[in-house]
Amino acid sequence: MEHYPFMNTPLAYAYDALEPYIDAQTMVLHHDRHLQTYVDNLNAALQPYPWLQTLSLQQLLRASTHLPMTIATPVARNAGGVYNHRLYFDGLTPESAPLPDGALSSAIVRRFGSISQFREQLTQAAAGVFGSGYAWLCADRRGTLSIVTTANQETPQGLCLCPILNLDVWEHAYYLKHFNKRADYLTDWFHVVNWPAAEARYLQCKEQSADSYFENHENF
């Protein structure tokens, strides 16, 4: 179980591996600077609190709602930043399949009517995030899928949902390549989705309730 001091885990692919859809410079800045800042800030926030240093990332997210505000806010924001970014980067691959497969594909069709309708709804959700945040595909404790959005570095934890994949729509995720054209970034993102990883997370979500997911599940 990973705990304090947290490390910025390396990408599973080269910085330029997602081109032409996500450029290398964006990946370097996004992973090595933005994510690293959340890691550093989280460690700094935890340094004076030894009793929090044995908790995993998911446990810190759960605990943050019960902490004094002086520590709850920096823990929630920075643990959320680490969690959300890791899920985002692990959800990308240079060898993306054009469509999801297996149980996840079937669940998407049941819930949204078709893969194309799912893509349209996820795109609309991501495009509609005001300011900075994420669009998520999640499963509830019955395995039913839903698309939700969160602001800043909030997670779906408070909704008792198990995350399957997320789409980062902070400007630093796309501005170097697409400037203010978020829609173009969303189109490109679908070319590099790691559908096998999403399938694996969906199957893991089905194996346990959403209530226990954040407490016990340590892998993305």
C-alpha positions in Angstrom: 0.0 0.0 0.0 1.5 3.3 -1.0 1.5 6.1 1.6 3.5 9.1 2.6 5.8 10.2 1.2 4.1 9.9 -2.1 6.0 9.7 -5.4 5.2 10.8 -8.9 4.9 7.5 -10.7 6.4 7.5 -14.2 4.2 7.3 -17.3 3.8 3.9 -18.9 4.7 5.4 -22.3 7.0 8.0 -23.8 6.0 11.7 -23.6 5.6 11.8 -27.4 3.8 8.5 -27.7 0.3 10.0 -27.9 1.1 12.3 -30.8 -0.5 13.7 -32.9 -3.4 13.7 -30.5 -1.7 14.9 -27.3 1.7 16.6 -27.8 4.9 15.8 -26.0 5.3 19.2 -24.4 1.8 19.1 -22.9 2.6 15.6 -21.5 5.8 16.8 -19.9 4.2 19.9 -18.4 1.1 18.0 -17.3 2.9 15.0 -15.7 6.2 16.4 -14.6 5.1 19.8 -13.3 1.4 19.9 -12.6 1.1 16.4 -11.2 4.4 16.7 -9.4 3.2 19.9 -7.7 0.2 18.0 -6.3 2.5 15.3 -5.0 4.8 17.8 -3.4 2.0 19.8 -1.8 0.3 16.6 -0.5 3.6 15.5 1.1 4.1 19.0 2.6 0.6 19.0 4.0 1.0 15.6 5.6 4.5 16.2 7.0 3.3 17.7 10.4 0.7 14.9 10.8 2.3 11.5 11.5 -1.1 9.9 12.2 -2.1 10.6 8.5 1.1 9.4 7.0 0.1 5.7 7.1 -3.0 6.2 5.0 -3.2 5.4 1.3 -4.3 8.0 -1.3 -7.9 6.7 -1.2 -8.0 6.6 2.6 -6.8 10.2 2.7 -9.7 11.2 0.4 -12.2 9.5 2.7 -10.6 10.9 5.8 -10.5 14.4 4.5 -14.2 15.0 5.2 -13.6 14.3 8.9 -10.5 16.4 9.4 -10.2 20.0 10.7 -10.5 22.5 7.9 -6.8 23.6 8.3 -5.7 20.2 7.1 -8.9 18.9 5.3 -8.7 21.4 2.4 -5.1 20.8 1.4 -5.4 17.1 1.8 -8.6 16.9 -0.3 -7.3 19.2 -3.0 -3.9 17.6 -3.3 -4.8 14.0 -2.8 -7.6 14.5 -5.3 -5.0 16.1 -7.7 -2.8 13.1 -7.4 -5.6 10.5 -7.7 -7.3 12.2 -10.6 -4.1 12.7 -12.6 -3.0 9.2 -12.1 -6.3 7.8 -13.3 -6.2 10.2 -16.3 -2.6 9.2 -17.4 -3.3 5.5 -16.8 -6.4 5.9 -18.9 -4.4 6.8 -22.0 -2.4 4.6 -24.4 -0.6 5.0 -27.8 -2.2 1.7 -28.8 -5.8 2.6 -28.3 -8.5 0.4 -29.6 -11.2 2.3 -31.6 -14.0 1.0 -29.3 -14.4 -0.5 -25.9 -14.9 -4.3 -25.8 -16.2 -7.0 -23.5 -18.3 -6.3 -20.4 -17.8 -2.6 -20.4 -18.9 -2.3 -24.0 -22.1 -4.2 -23.2 -22.7 -2.1 -20.1 -22.3 1.1 -22.2 -24.8 0.0 -24.8 -27.3 -1.0 -22.1 -27.0 2.3 -20.3 -26.5 4.8 -23.2 -28.1 3.0 -26.2 -24.9 2.8 -28.3 -21.2 3.5 -28.2 -21.8 6.6 -30.3 -24.4 8.0 -27.9 -22.1 7.3 -25.0 -19.3 9.2 -26.7 -21.7 12.1 -27.5 -22.9 12.3 -23.9 -19.4 12.1 -22.4 -18.2 14.8 -24.9 -21.2 17.1 -23.9 -20.5 16.6 -20.2 -16.8 17.4 -20.6 -17.5 20.4 -22.8 -20.0 21.7 -20.3 -17.6 21.7 -17.3 -17.4 25.3 -16.2 -13.8 26.3 -15.6 -11.6 23.5 -14.5 -12.6 19.9 -13.7 -13.2 16.4 -15.0 -15.8 14.3 -16.8 -16.0 10.7 -15.5 -17.5 7.4 -16.5 -18.4 5.6 -13.3 -20.2 2.6 -12.0 -22.5 2.3 -9.0 -22.6 -0.7 -6.6 -24.8 -2.6 -9.1 -22.5 -2.0 -12.0 -24.7 0.6 -13.6 -22.8 3.2 -15.5 -23.2 7.0 -15.3 -21.4 10.1 -16.5 -20.7 12.7 -13.9 -18.6 15.8 -13.7 -16.5 17.3 -10.9 -15.0 20.7 -10.3 -11.3 21.3 -9.8 -9.7 18.2 -8.2 -12.9 16.8 -6.6 -13.5 13.0 -7.1 -16.7 10.9 -7.5 -16.0 9.6 -4.0 -18.7 11.7 -2.4 -21.2 10.2 -4.9 -20.3 6.7 -3.8 -19.3 5.9 -7.4 -16.5 3.7 -8.7 -14.4 5.5 -11.4 -13.7 3.8 -14.6 -12.1 6.5 -16.6 -11.8 10.3 -16.5 -11.3 13.1 -18.9 -9.2 16.1 -17.6 -10.5 19.4 -18.9 -8.3 21.7 -17.0 -6.8 24.1 -19.6 -3.2 22.8 -19.0 -4.4 19.4 -20.4 -4.9 20.9 -23.9 -4.1 24.6 -24.2 -0.6 24.3 -25.7 -2.0 22.4 -28.7 -5.6 23.5 -29.0 -5.6 26.9 -27.3 -9.2 27.6 -26.2 -10.7 24.9 -28.5 -11.7 22.4 -25.9 -13.9 20.5 -28.4 -10.9 19.7 -30.5 -9.1 18.2 -27.5 -12.1 16.1 -26.7 -12.1 14.7 -30.2 -8.4 13.9 -30.0 -8.7 12.3 -26.5 -11.0 9.5 -27.9 -8.1 8.4 -30.1 -5.9 7.5 -27.1 -8.3 6.0 -24.6 -6.9 2.9 -22.9 -10.1 0.8 -23.2 -8.5 -2.4 -21.8 -7.6 -0.5 -18.6 -11.1 0.9 -18.4 -12.5 -2.6 -18.9 -10.3 -3.9 -16.1 -11.5 -1.1 -13.8 -15.1 -1.8 -14.6 -14.8 -5.5 -13.8 -13.1 -4.6 -10.5 -15.9 -2.1 -9.7 -18.4 -4.9 -10.2 -16.6 -7.1 -7.7 -17.0 -4.7 -4.8 -19.4 -2.1 -3.7 -18.7 1.6 -4.4 -18.6 2.1 -0.6 -15.6 -0.1 -0.2 -13.8 0.9 -3.4 -12.0 4.0 -2.1 -11.1 2.3 1.1 -9.7 -1.0 -0.2 -8.8 -0.6 -3.8 -5.2 0.5 -4.3 -4.7 0.0 -8.0 -6.0 2.1 -10.8 
